[in-house]
Amino acid sequence: MNAGRADVAVMGGGVAGLAAALAAREAGASVVLCEKGRALGGTSNYIQGVFAAGSEMQKQQYIAYSCDQAFRNFVEYNHWRGNARLARNLIDRSADTITWCQAQGAEFTEVTINMPDAPRTYHALKGAGRALVKALAQGARERGVDIRVGSRVVDLLTGQDGAPYVVRAKVPGGCQDFECRAVVIASGGYANNRRWIKKYTGFDLGQNLMPVGNSGKMGDGIRLAWKMGAGAEGVGVLHLIRVAPWGREFPFMSSVEAACIQPVLWVDARGERFCDEGIAFCDTSTGNVNARLKCGYSWSVFDDGIKRHFVEKGLDRGMTQRFLPGHRLQDLDEVLKRLLASQSPGLVSADSVEGLAAKMQVDPDALSATIAQYNEACARGRDEMFAKNPLYLRPLHGPTYYAARARTVFLGTLGGIRVSPQLEAVDDFDTPIPGLFAAGNDVGGLHAESYSMWDTSGIASAFALGSGRIAGENAAAFAAAVNDAAAHAAAKEEG
């Protein structure tokens, strides 16, 4: 069934797709947006903040972290293996993207950091991602964007006479075809595609790697772009983190989770240390080091003394804006008691190291030796094994010991479609696919190895917004050029 025409069709209703649709409409294009879910936003609803360099909020607080500094730090973090011009384009427009979001009705409460000594680039959102999604969706609708939820794009075809594309969407009762001049793919990656995760990362989804906040991300848009001749880039790069405890029985962002992601003692499935736990402040580092453990988990181990420190003196690292550094976990005893009563193997306690080892199913001799060695390092004030900051060397003496299983999880995939700095889909030799654009987690080339976090906190959300805007603007310009050419040809024929 032919459902009509639009200058630009957008696939995906997260902030990347919404930003693309709104930007294209602001540029004068008619726009239809297809979202396969029943609601907009997807993982974008969980955004906490947005990266920017040189924003008005930063200037007002004398935060002198320039786009040049951010760019250099970002590309060097990725060892220049990524698309440097794409990174430059994103970073240079990051401040304007904050202003643009504010113009749509989004509110930012402060410019802060979410790890020690990092540049203050993190623009915290009021109402988190849900408020941002609502603002963008409302702005798009008010400007006339045709937003269709429950509309899954299943195919992309070249139209007649080499002019428009045909976007085929599955809807209740059948399929609809939309003719359009340009397409923006922003379907959110492939985080739920078990076969692709295995093929491109080597992990077994749901076993030694867990997706967080993602549903229905099967790489639909990436597959369609590849079908149209787009190249692949960055497939296999993940936004990894380490979360403890993990499981359906544990509440998200509870005081127990906050306690268990601190720089306490971490051990692997053998009961041995494997890193400097001070990396707890950088989610990327914790995800990377945990991912090396192919079982998919490690353990966070602490005792009553450390627990008392979190209750009386507060946290070392924060967790979102809810648990800031120094926050005192006054309900920790109560929540621990309640969760331990569920007898989940993901959170255990015992009155001896040997008893704890038995519940963790690790070698008691290995765990005992690890704790003894760690306590010696705490007493000396020097960690000869991993050079951990003495500030976080806190011994374990009981009388009760606790352990939480920390899973290797990821917030999204970070690669797929090869693009130009203008977010055009390109082939392996950077030749553009006319009229095809991409944004957000469907795009490869920004993060070459790992999610860059320290210098550019919040860059995933900034990229979703910024790449969406750039893709939408350029898609509108392409559509306008095609329309002008068609009108000129028609006038010439009539004349």
C-alpha positions in Angstrom: 0.0 0.0 0.0 1.4 3.4 -1.0 1.2 5.6 2.1 2.5 8.8 0.5 5.6 10.8 -0.2 8.1 12.8 1.8 11.3 14.5 1.1 13.1 12.7 3.9 12.2 9.4 5.7 13.8 8.7 9.0 14.1 5.2 10.4 14.1 5.2 14.2 12.6 7.3 17.0 15.4 7.7 19.5 17.1 11.0 19.9 19.2 10.5 16.8 16.1 9.9 14.7 14.1 12.7 16.3 17.0 15.1 15.9 17.4 14.1 12.3 13.6 14.5 11.6 13.4 17.9 13.4 16.6 19.2 11.7 15.4 18.2 8.3 12.0 19.8 8.9 13.6 23.0 10.1 15.6 23.0 6.8 12.3 22.9 4.9 11.9 19.3 4.0 8.7 17.3 4.5 9.5 14.4 6.8 8.1 11.1 7.9 9.6 9.2 10.8 9.0 5.5 11.3 9.6 3.9 14.8 8.9 0.2 15.1 8.2 0.4 18.8 5.0 1.6 20.4 6.7 4.5 22.0 9.5 6.9 21.1 12.9 7.2 22.7 14.2 3.6 23.3 17.5 3.7 25.1 17.6 7.5 24.7 15.1 7.6 27.6 18.0 6.7 30.0 20.3 9.5 28.9 21.6 11.5 32.0 23.8 14.1 30.3 25.3 15.4 27.1 28.9 16.3 26.2 29.8 19.7 24.8 32.9 21.9 24.6 32.5 25.7 24.5 28.8 25.9 25.5 27.3 29.1 26.9 26.8 27.2 30.2 30.6 26.5 30.3 31.5 30.0 29.4 29.4 31.4 32.2 31.3 29.2 34.6 34.8 30.0 33.2 35.2 26.4 32.0 38.0 26.8 29.4 38.0 23.4 27.7 38.1 24.1 24.0 37.0 22.1 21.0 40.6 21.8 20.0 41.5 20.2 23.3 38.5 17.9 23.2 39.3 16.9 19.6 43.0 16.1 20.3 42.2 14.1 23.4 39.4 12.2 21.7 41.3 11.1 18.6 44.5 10.3 20.5 42.5 8.1 22.9 41.4 6.2 19.8 45.0 6.2 18.4 43.8 8.0 15.3 42.0 4.9 14.1 38.6 6.5 13.9 37.1 9.0 11.5 38.9 12.1 12.6 36.9 14.5 10.4 33.6 13.0 11.8 34.9 13.5 15.4 35.9 17.1 14.5 32.5 17.9 13.0 30.7 16.5 16.0 32.8 18.3 18.6 32.8 21.6 16.8 29.0 21.6 16.8 28.6 20.2 20.3 28.0 23.6 22.0 25.4 24.6 19.4 23.7 21.3 19.9 23.2 22.2 23.6 21.7 25.6 22.5 19.5 23.8 20.0 18.2 21.4 22.5 17.4 24.2 24.9 15.5 25.9 22.1 13.4 22.8 21.8 12.5 22.9 25.5 15.1 20.7 27.0 16.7 21.9 30.3 20.2 21.4 31.6 20.8 21.8 35.3 24.6 22.1 35.5 27.9 21.4 33.8 29.8 18.8 35.7 32.0 15.7 35.5 31.3 12.1 36.3 34.9 11.0 37.1 37.8 12.6 39.0 39.8 15.4 37.4 38.0 15.1 34.1 37.2 18.2 32.1 33.8 19.7 32.9 31.9 18.8 29.7 28.9 16.8 31.1 25.7 18.9 30.7 23.3 17.2 33.2 19.7 16.9 31.9 16.7 17.9 34.0 14.3 14.9 33.8 17.0 12.8 32.1 16.5 11.4 28.6 12.7 11.1 28.9 12.4 14.8 29.1 14.7 15.3 26.1 12.8 12.7 24.0 9.5 14.5 24.9 10.8 17.9 24.0 12.2 16.7 20.6 9.1 14.7 19.8 6.8 17.7 20.6 8.9 20.0 18.6 8.9 17.7 15.6 5.1 17.2 15.7 4.5 20.9 16.1 6.5 21.6 13.0 4.6 18.9 11.0 6.8 15.9 11.1 4.7 12.8 10.4 5.7 10.5 13.3 4.4 6.9 13.0 5.0 4.5 15.9 4.4 0.8 15.5 5.9 1.1 12.0 8.8 -1.2 11.4 11.0 -0.5 8.3 11.6 -3.8 6.6 13.0 -2.8 3.3 14.6 0.0 1.4 14.3 0.1 -2.4 15.4 2.3 -5.2 12.5 4.0 -6.8 11.6 4.4 -10.5 13.8 6.4 -12.8 16.6 6.5 -10.2 14.9 9.2 -8.3 13.2 8.6 -5.0 13.8 5.8 -2.5 10.9 3.6 -1.4 10.8 2.8 2.3 8.7 -0.2 3.1 7.3 -0.4 6.6 5.4 -3.2 8.3 2.4 -1.9 10.2 -0.6 -3.6 11.8 -2.6 -5.0 8.9 0.1 -5.1 6.3 2.8 -2.9 4.7 3.1 0.7 3.7 5.5 2.2 1.1 6.8 5.7 1.5 8.4 7.4 -1.5 11.2 9.8 -0.4 14.2 11.7 -1.8 16.5 10.9 1.1 16.7 8.4 4.0 18.2 8.8 7.4 18.9 5.5 9.2 18.9 5.8 13.0 17.7 2.4 14.2 20.0 2.1 17.2 22.5 -0.6 16.4 22.3 -4.4 16.9 22.6 -4.9 20.7 20.0 -7.6 20.7 21.2 -9.5 17.7 22.6 -12.7 19.2 24.2 -13.9 16.0 25.9 -10.6 15.1 27.2 -10.2 18.7 28.8 -13.6 18.5 30.1 -13.0 14.9 31.6 -9.6 15.5 32.6 -9.7 19.2 33.0 -13.3 20.1 30.6 -13.0 23.1 27.5 -15.1 23.8 24.7 -12.6 24.4 22.8 -13.3 27.6 25.6 -15.5 28.9 28.9 -13.8 29.2 27.7 -10.4 27.9 24.5 -8.7 28.9 22.7 -5.8 27.2 21.3 -3.0 29.3 18.3 -0.9 28.4 18.2 -2.3 24.8 15.3 -4.1 23.2 14.6 -5.0 19.6 18.0 -3.7 18.4 18.6 -6.2 15.6 20.7 -4.1 13.2 17.8 -3.5 10.8 19.0 -0.2 9.6 22.6 -1.4 9.3 21.5 -4.3 7.1 19.6 -2.1 4.8 22.5 0.3 4.4 24.8 -2.5 3.6 22.3 -3.8 1.1 22.4 -0.4 -0.7 26.2 -0.5 -0.9 27.3 1.2 2.2 30.6 0.0 3.7 31.0 -1.4 7.2 33.1 0.3 10.0 33.5 -0.2 13.7 31.4 -3.4 13.8 32.3 -5.1 17.1 33.0 -2.0 19.2 30.8 -2.0 22.3 29.9 0.5 25.0 31.1 -1.8 27.8 30.6 -1.3 31.6 30.8 -3.5 34.8 27.7 -3.6 36.9 27.2 -5.3 40.3 25.1 -7.0 41.4 23.3 -8.1 38.3 20.0 -9.9 37.8 16.3 -9.4 37.6 16.0 -9.7 41.3 18.2 -6.7 42.0 16.8 -3.1 41.8 18.4 -0.8 39.2 20.5 1.9 40.8 20.0 0.9 44.4 22.4 1.6 47.3 23.7 -1.9 47.0 24.7 -1.4 43.4 26.3 1.9 44.3 28.3 0.2 47.0 29.4 -2.7 44.8 30.8 -0.5 42.0 33.2 1.3 44.4 37.0 0.6 44.3 36.8 -2.2 46.8 38.5 -5.5 46.3 37.7 -7.1 43.0 38.5 -10.8 42.3 37.9 -13.1 39.3 36.3 -16.5 39.2 39.4 -18.0 40.7 39.3 -15.7 43.7 42.3 -13.6 42.5 42.8 -9.9 41.9 43.0 -8.9 38.2 43.3 -5.1 38.1 43.7 -1.8 40.0 40.2 -1.3 41.4 40.7 2.4 41.2 39.6 2.2 37.6 36.1 2.1 39.1 35.7 5.7 38.2 35.9 5.0 34.5 33.1 2.8 33.2 34.9 2.0 30.0 37.9 0.7 31.8 35.8 -1.4 34.1 33.9 -2.9 31.2 37.1 -3.6 29.2 38.9 -5.3 32.1 35.8 -7.3 33.0 35.3 -8.3 29.4 38.8 -10.0 29.4 37.3 -12.5 31.9 35.5 -14.7 29.4 33.1 -16.1 32.0 31.4 -12.7 31.9 31.7 -11.7 35.5 34.0 -10.8 38.4 33.2 -10.2 42.1 33.2 -7.1 44.3 34.2 -8.1 47.8 33.9 -6.0 51.0 33.2 -6.4 54.7 31.4 -4.7 57.6 34.2 -2.1 58.0 34.0 -1.0 54.4 30.2 -1.1 54.5 30.3 1.2 57.5 32.6 3.6 55.6 29.9 3.9 52.9 27.2 4.5 55.5 29.1 7.0 57.6 31.6 8.7 55.2 30.0 8.2 51.8 30.8 7.0 48.4 34.1 7.4 46.5 32.6 7.3 43.0 29.2 8.5 42.1 26.4 6.8 40.2 24.4 9.1 38.0 23.1 12.3 39.6 21.2 10.2 42.3 24.3 9.0 44.1 27.0 11.7 44.0 30.5 11.2 45.5 30.2 11.6 49.2 26.6 10.4 49.3 26.0 8.3 52.5 24.2 5.0 51.9 22.1 5.2 55.0 19.8 2.5 53.8 22.6 0.1 52.8 22.1 -2.3 55.8 18.4 -2.5 55.2 18.7 -3.1 51.4 21.5 -5.6 51.8 19.5 -7.6 54.3 16.5 -7.7 52.0 18.4 -8.7 48.9 20.4 -11.3 50.8 17.2 -12.9 52.0 16.4 -13.7 48.4 19.4 -16.1 48.4 20.5 -15.1 45.0 23.9 -16.5 44.0 24.7 -13.0 42.7 24.9 -11.5 46.2 26.3 -13.5 49.1 27.6 -13.0 52.6 29.3 -15.1 55.2 31.0 -14.9 58.6 34.3 -16.2 57.3 36.4 -15.9 54.1 36.1 -19.7 53.6 32.4 -19.5 54.0 32.2 -16.6 51.5 34.4 -18.6 49.0 32.0 -21.5 49.2 29.0 -19.3 48.3 31.0 -17.6 45.5 32.1 -21.1 44.3 35.7 -20.1 44.2 38.8 -21.8 45.7 38.9 -20.9 49.4 42.7 -21.1 49.6 43.0 -18.7 46.6 40.5 -16.2 48.1 42.1 -16.4 51.5 45.5 -15.7 50.0 44.2 -12.8 47.9 42.6 -11.1 50.9 45.7 -11.7 53.1 47.9 -10.2 50.4 45.5 -7.3 49.9 45.4 -6.6 53.6 49.2 -6.5 53.7 49.1 -3.9 50.9 46.6 -1.9 52.9 48.8 -2.0 56.0 51.9 -0.9 54.0 49.9 1.8 52.1 51.3 0.5 48.8 49.9 -1.9 46.3 52.9 -3.6 44.7 50.7 -5.6 42.4 48.6 -3.0 40.6 49.7 0.4 42.1 46.2 1.2 43.4 45.8 4.6 45.0 46.4 4.2 48.7 43.3 6.3 49.4 41.2 3.3 48.3 43.2 0.6 50.1 40.8 -0.5 52.8 41.4 -3.8 54.5 38.9 -6.6 55.0 38.7 -8.0 58.6 35.0 -8.9 58.9 33.3 -10.0 61.0 30.9 -10.3 58.0 32.1 -10.5 54.4 30.1 -9.7 51.3 30.5 -10.4 47.6 28.5 -9.2 44.6 28.8 -10.7 41.1 29.7 -8.0 38.7 28.6 -8.8 35.1 30.1 -7.6 31.9 27.3 -5.5 30.4 27.0 -3.0 27.5 24.9 0.0 26.8 24.9 -0.3 23.0 26.9 -1.2 19.9 29.1 1.6 18.5 29.6 0.6 14.8 28.0 -0.5 11.6 27.7 1.9 8.7 30.7 3.7 7.3 29.9 7.4 6.8 31.4 10.7 5.7 31.9 13.6 8.1 28.5 14.9 6.8 26.9 11.6 7.9 26.4 10.4 4.3 26.6 6.6 4.0 29.7 5.7 2.0 31.2 2.6 0.5 34.5 1.1 1.6 36.3 3.7 -0.5 34.3 6.6 0.8 32.1 7.1 -2.2 28.7 8.4 -1.1 25.5 6.4 -1.5 23.3 9.2 -2.9 20.5 10.2 -0.6 21.4 7.8 2.2 22.4 9.1 5.6 22.9 7.5 9.0 23.1 8.6 12.7 23.6 7.4 16.2 24.6 3.9 17.1 24.1 2.6 13.5 27.2 4.6 12.6 30.8 3.4 12.8 34.1 5.3 12.9 33.6 7.6 16.0 34.8 5.0 18.6 37.6 3.0 17.0 38.4 0.8 20.0 36.4 1.7 23.2 33.9 4.3 24.3 35.9 7.4 25.0 34.8 8.7 28.4 37.3 10.7 30.4 37.7 13.8 28.2 34.3 13.6 26.6 31.8 12.5 29.2 28.4 12.2 27.6 29.6 12.0 24.0 27.3 9.0 23.2 24.3 11.2 23.7 26.0 14.2 22.0 26.8 12.0 19.0 23.2 10.8 18.8 21.9 14.4 18.8 24.7 15.9 16.7 24.9 13.2 14.1 21.1 13.3 13.8 21.1 17.0 13.2 23.9 16.8 10.7 22.3 13.9 8.9 18.9 15.6 8.9 20.2 18.8 7.5 22.2 17.2 4.7 19.3 14.8 3.9 17.1 17.9 3.5 19.7 19.6 1.3 20.0 16.5 -0.9 16.2 16.2 -1.2 15.9 19.9 -2.2 18.6 19.5 -4.8 16.8 16.5 -6.3 13.5 18.4 -6.2 15.0 21.4 -8.0 16.6 19.2 -10.6 13.2 17.5 -11.2 11.4 20.8 -11.5 14.0 22.1 -13.9 13.8 19.0 -16.0 10.0 19.2 -16.1 10.1 22.9 -17.0 12.6 22.3 -19.7 10.4 19.5 -21.1 7.3 21.7 -21.1 9.2 24.5 -22.7 
